[in-house]
Amino acid sequence: MTAKIEVVRPGVFATVQDLGRPGLAAIGVGRSGAADRGSLRLANRLVGNPEGHAALELVLGGLVLRFSAPATVAVTGAPCSITAGGRAAGPCSPISVGPGDELVLGMAARGLRCYVAVRGGIAVPAVLGARATDTLGKLGPPALSAGMTLPVGHRVLDHPGVDLAPRAAVPDEPVLRVTPGPRVSWFVPGALSTLVSSPFTATADVDRVGVRLEGPELARAREGELPPEAAVPGALQIPPSGQPILFLADHPVTGGYPVLAVVDEADLDLAAQVRPGQRVRFRPYLPSQ
């Protein structure tokens, strides 16, 4: 019999995520998948799953799950309090739960996104080769709601043989490395220097599509808009307001605003943990880093 997980309380916003749908942009389908891919991979490794197994991504914690059968789970990403079957548990480590036990996550004190993996993976039906919820493209399973049940899969690897995987704390002021974008010529001289020398603040407009930032104006030297052109995760699009939009996992596959810079892929996990009101800095990417 397939084990089930009941969603008792979904928290602020929780979805099923894996590593997404790469290679389909030509037909208008974005990659999607976990916004903080490193945290998803780690959670899966801790429970003995292949790294790409589907897990849960939640905003700020607050999730409560009830298990129908014994299971091994792990919680990574933004740090929050954890109890399993009424007992305190720690992040970034395998956690055993029994039939009827509840896994309860408190609210994250810092960072934005938490990840919960269960040994065997979340076995919802795949759509276009992935189980990820694409909030912009409306693909994959719906966001979690109270009373929903999630099937647990069976494909697993050997247990990793570790009881803790320490990770660096989420920084108060993340620094994201950038390379010049394809439309630097659309901006006044010094716009790129302004980007990498001044702090920007995340607005309340933060979701899986991207983060709107506020800071010094990144003024254009040209008027008008571009025809739609390909967009990538980490692109910093600049609308006429001069305030950047940082694209995340569910970004559109094309965009018409000029891209001043692109956040290095290695820093996208950090970008995914930026919460409203938090300051962010950018600095030039150097190949030796």
N, C-alpha and C positions, 0 to 999 in steps of 0.2 A: 504494500500500500504506500502511495506517495505521501511523504510528510508534508504538512501544511503549516504556514505561518499566518496567524490572524493579526490584522492591523487593528489594535485596540484604540490607539490614538496616533494620527499621522504627523503630529507636530505642525510646524509652520508650512512647509512644502516639501514633500518627499516624492521621489521618482525612482524607477528602476533604471539602472545605467550599467553599461558594459564599456567596451572600448570603441563602440560606435560603428559607423558605416563608411569607411574610407573608400575612395575611388568612384563615387557616384555623383560628383559635382556636375559632370557633363549632362546629367539628366535632371539637374536641379535639386538633388538630395544632398544635404550637408552631412558631415561626419558625425556630429553630435557626440554622444557618449559622455563619460564622466568629465566634469569640469576640472577636477583635480585628479588627473590620471595616476599620478604616483601614489596617492592615498588609496585609490581603488585597487591598484596592483598589490600594494602592501597588505591590505585587508585580505585579499584572496590568498596570497602566499601564506599568511599566518594560519589559515584554516586548511591548507593543503589543496587549494583549488588552482587550476590554470589561471594565469593572471587576467585573462579576458572574460572570466565568468561574470554573469550579471549579479550585481549587488544593489544595495539601496543607497541613494544619495539624498541627504536631507539638509535643509537650511536651518541652522542655529539649534539643532537638536529637538528635544521635546517628543521624541518618538516612543511609543510603547507597542511591543510585539508580544504575542502569546504563541508558544510552540506546542504542536500536537505530539511531538516525538523528541527523543534525545537529539541534540544538535551541538555543533561547535560553531561559535560565531567570533567575530573580531570587529572592533570599532576603531577607526582611524580618522584622520583629518582634524577638524577643529576640536580642541579638547573640551570634554564635557563630563559630568558625573555619570556613572554607569552602575546599575544594579541588575543582577541576574538571579531570578528566583529569590528575591529579597536580600541577596548578599551583595556587598560592594565588589566591584570589579574594576580592572584598570584598562586603559586604552592600549592599543598596539600590542595586544597579547591574545592568545586563544582563550575563549571563555566557554565553559560547558554549561548547557541548560538542559533541563529534563522536561518530560511531558507535563504540560500545564504551566510551566514556568513563564514568567514575563521578563522580558528585557526592557529596562526603562532607562532612557537617556534624558539627562537634564539639559538645560540650555547652555550653549557654548559661551564661555566667558570671553573668548577671543577667536578670531577666524570666523568663517561663515558656513562652511560645508563639512558635514560629517559623513562617514561611509560605514555601512554595516554589511559585512559579508557573512554568509553561512556556508558551511561545508556542503558541497554539491551544487551551490549556486541557486539563484532565483530562476526557476524554469518556466517563466511565462513564454508564450509563443513568440518566435522570432518573426520580425518583419524586415524584409530586404536583408536578411542575413544577420540581423542584430536584434537584441532585446531592449536596446536603449530607448528611452522616451525623448523624442525630439519635440521640444515645446513650441518651436517656430514652425516646423514642417508638419506637425500633428501626426507623427508616426510613433509606433510602439504603444505600450500599455498606457492607460491613463495615470495621472498622479494618484498617489495613495489616498485612500479615504477610510474612515472608520468602518469596520466590518468586512473589509476586503480580505480575501485569503490569497496567499501566494504559495504556489507549489515549489518544493525543493527538489533539485535535480539529484543525479546519482554519479555523474562523472567527476572523479576526484583523483588527486595525486597522493603520494605518501605524505604523512604528516611531516611538517618541517623540522620538528625536533627542537624548537626554540620556545621559550615562554615569554619573551619580551623583545620588541624591536624598537629601541629608543630612536626618537626623531627630534630634530631641532624645534624649538618653540616657534609658533607663528609670530613674526616680528610686528612691533607696534607700527612701524613705518616701512613697508616693503620697498625695496629698490629693484626695479625691473630693467633689465638690459634691453636696449633697442638698437636696431640698424635703420639707416635711412630708408624711407619708403619710396615707391615708384613715382610719387608726385611732389617731390620736394620743390620743384620749379614752380609750383602753383602758389607758393607762400613767399612772404617778404623775406629778405635776407635776415638771418638771425632767428627765424622761427624755430628751427631745429635746436639752436643753442638755448632758446628760452625753454623748450620742452625738457632738456636734460639738466637745466640749472635751477628750476623752480619746483616747489611742491604742488601737487594737485590733490584735490579732495574728492572722494567718491560721494556722489549724490545719493538720494534715496532711490534713484532709478537704477537698481542693480538686479539682474536676473541671469538666467542661463544664456541669454543672447549676448549680453555685454554689460559694461559699466559706463555710465555717463560721469565724466569728471569735470570739476570746476577748478579754474586757476587762471593764470595770465592768458590773455587772448593770443591765440596762434593765428595771426592775421594772414589773409590771402593777398597775393599780388595779382590775382586774376579773378574776374567775375564769371558767373555762369556755373554750370554743373557738367560733370563728365557723363558720357554714356555709361551705362552699367558695365562694370568690369569685375573680374574675379576677385573674391575676398578670401582671406585666410584667417585662422585663429591668431589673435595677437595684433591684428591690424588696428592702427589708431587712425580712424576716420575723423575728419574735421569738417563739421557742417558750417554754414555761414556764420554761426554765432562765435566761431573760433574756439569752442570748448570741445575737447576730444571725447570720442566714444571708443572704448576698448572692446574689441570683439572677443567673445568667449565661445564656449562649445557649440551653442545653437545659433551661431551667427548666420546671416543670409549668405548664400553662395556668391552673390554679386552685390555691388554697392555703387552708388553714384557720387559719394563724397570723396574728395581726394585724400589719399593716405600719406600722412607725413612721415610715419615711422611704423615699424613692426616690432613687437615684443618678441624676444628670443623664445623659441619653443620650450627651452629648459626652464623658463621662468613663468610659464603659463599656469602651472599648479599653484604658484604663489599668488598670481593674479586672481585665481579663482577663490582665494580665501579673503579677498578684500571686502570689507563690510561697509555699509553706508556710514559716512562721517569720518572714515579713516583716511589719513594722508598717504599719498603714494609719491615716490620719486622715480625718475627715469635717469639712466646713465648710458653712455655709448657702450655698445658691445665691442669687446676687443677679442680677436681670435685666440689670444693666449690665455683668456680667462677660463 
